[in-house]
Amino acid sequence: MLNKLRIITCLLAWLLVANCGWSQRLDVDLKQGTKKARGEFRSTTPDTLVLENEQIPADNIRAIAIDGEPSEMKTARRRFDDSRFDDGLSELNKITDRVSSKVIEQELDFLRAYGTSHSALYGGTAVPNDALSLCNEFVNRYSQSYRLYPIVELQGLLQTMLGADREAVAKFDQLVASQSEEFKLRGNYFSAVSLMNIDQSAAAAQRFQTVLGTSLKSESATRMKLLAEPMYAKSLALSGQVDEARKRAEAIIQRESSENQELFAATYNVLGICELKSGNLNLAAIQFLHTVLLFPIGEFHAEALYYLAREVWPQLERSDQAMESRETLRRLYPRSAWYNKLNR
C-alpha cells in the first residue's frame, strides 16, 4: 500500500507540473564541473535549479537553452555574449506570439530585463528607469527563480547609476544573504562601492576586506578580488588614511601589469584622490590624467573626468580644462552615476 501511495503521489506531482506549464527540458551550460546538464525542469529556488536528474547551483549556470523556445531567444543570447545588447533586444522584440510554457516565459522575461539593464548600464539606448522597472517586475513575479540573484544585482547597479545608493545597498545585501559564495562576493563588492558613495567608507573598507579574503577561484571572483585592492585603498583614502591608501596603490602599480587597464585606471584614480586629500592639486591632476589619457576604461574613466571637472581644475582656476572634462563626461557617459553626481 505504501509503495502504491508513493507512485500515486509522484504521478500527481508530475501532472501538476505539466498542467501548470512548467514541464520542459533544459540544456544548461555550466561554469564548473561537467560542461552541460540536460533534464526536465522540476523546481527552482533562488539558489538552485532542480532538474529531473540533478540539482544545479544557480551560480554555476553559464547559459540555458530550452526545448521549444523561439529561435530569437538563442540569437539574443549570442548578441548579449558579444555585448551587443541593443541588437539582442531587437531579436527579443520579434517575439510577439505567446510562448508555449511558463519555463520559456520566465526565461524570456529574464532576457528582456537582463538585456535592457546591460544596455542602460553600458552605453546602449535603453533608459535606466525602464530597465529598473523590468527588473522589479521580474523579482515580483519570479521570487523563487534561479535567475533571481542576477536580476537583484542589476537592480542594485541601476539604483547606483541613478544615485539611489542606500536602496542599492539593500539589494546587494540580498546577495550577501544568499547561500552562494559567488553571489556573496559580488554583493559585498558592489555594496562597498555604494557605501563609499554615501560617505560610509569605513563600512565599505570592511566589505572590501571580505572580498579580498575570499578563496574563490572563478574568473569573475578573481577579477573582483583584484579590483577590490585599489577599491579598498580608495575607501581608506576617503576615510582619512591617505598615507596607507597611497602606499597600497603604489604597490599595485609596481606589482601588476599595465595591460590590466581596468585595474590601473582604478589605481591611478586612488592616487589622484590621495593627492587631492593632501592638497597637492597638480599631482592630483597628473594622476587622474593617467586614467584619462592612458586607461580610459568605463566607470573609472568617468570617475577621473568627474574629479577633474568638479575638484581639480576649478581649484587650479583652469576653467577651460574643467569645461572640457565636464563635456567629455557628458558626451561619453551621459547616464553614468558620475555625470549625475556632477550635476547634483
Secondary structure, DSSP 8 states (H G I E B T S, - for coil): -HHHHHHHHHHHHHHHHHHTT---EEEEEESSSSSEEEEEEEEEETTEEEESS-EEEGGGEEEEEETT--HHHHHHHHHHHTT-HHHHHHHHTT--S--S-HHHHHHHHHHHHHHHHHHHHTTSS--HHHHHHHHHHHHHH-TT-TTHHHHHHHHHHHHHHTT-HHHHHHHHHHHHTSS-HHHHHHHHHHHHHHHHHTT-HHHHHHHHHHHHT----SHHHHHHHHHHHHHHHHHHHHTT-HHHHHHHHHHHHHHS-TT-HHHHHHHHHHHHHHHHHTT-HHHHHHHHHHHHHH---HHHHHHHHHHIIIIIHHHTT-HHHHHHHHHHHHHH-TTSHHHHHHT-
